[in-house]
Amino acid sequence: MIQTPNVAPADLVAEFERVRIQAQKIRAHAICSRIMTARTFCSIAATQARMNPEGARNTLSKVRRSIDEIERHIAEPNHISPTSVVDLSRLLSALIATADILERSL
């Protein structure tokens, strides 16, 4: 049997809340990194468009898949803080606009 130290329930609740907030921050940072990576792939696609349009389309297809995954993570309730949802949604909108412009240019 596992022994647990005598910890007040209020302390457990406070620790749980601290860990939950920390996890939300880590998830928000990971999502932001994914958005920045997808923006980098948009830059790669823009370069590819001049030399290899088919390669650019393939790269943009990967960007679109990333966008779909990022949208699901942002929409997940309590996955990240409400403030992060707003900030990441703004970054995601800019990424979508960039991808749209690149797709229209191909």
PAFIRO-243518 format. One record per residue (C-alpha): residue in one letter; x, y, z. Coordinates in steps of 0.05 Angstrom, whole numbers, plus 5000, padded with zeros to 4 digits. Layout:
BEGIN
AXYZ
...
END
This chain:
BEGIN
M500050005000
I502550694982
Q503651175040
T501751895028
P504152445073
N499052835113
V497453395066
A491753875075
P486553835020
A487454585007
D494854454993
L493153914944
V488154364908
A493354924905
E498654454878
F493854164826
E492154874803
R499455064799
V500954444756
R494854574712
I496955284698
Q504055074684
A501554534635
Q497255054599
K503355514591
I507554944564
R502054744515
A501355474492
H508855514481
A508654874441
I502855124398
C506555784386
S512655394364
R508354994315
I505555634286
M512555924277
T514855274245
A509055294196
R510756024180
T517855794163
F514955264117
C510855814083
S517456184069
I520355534041
A514155453997
A514856163971
T522056003950
Q519955333920
A514455673880
R519655993836
M523455353822
N518754773836
P511354943840
E509454223855
G514254213914
A511154863938
R504154553935
N506653953975
T509754404027
L503354814032
S499354174040
K503654024102
V502454724127
R494854624119
R495153984159
S498954354214
I493754904213
D488254394222
E491854074282
I493354754313
E486054964306
R483954334343
H488854464400
I486655194407
A479254994407
E480154464461
P476854724525
N481754864582
H487654624540
I490755314543
S488955954580
P483756424550
T489056954541
S493356464502
V487356274460
V486656994438
D494157094424
L494956434388
S488656534347
R491457194323
L498056854302
L494156294270
S489956784229
A496257104202
L498956414184
I492456234148
A492656894109
T499856764088
A498156054065
D492156314027
I496256823990
L501556313972
E496355813947
R493156343903
S499956503873
L501155783851
END
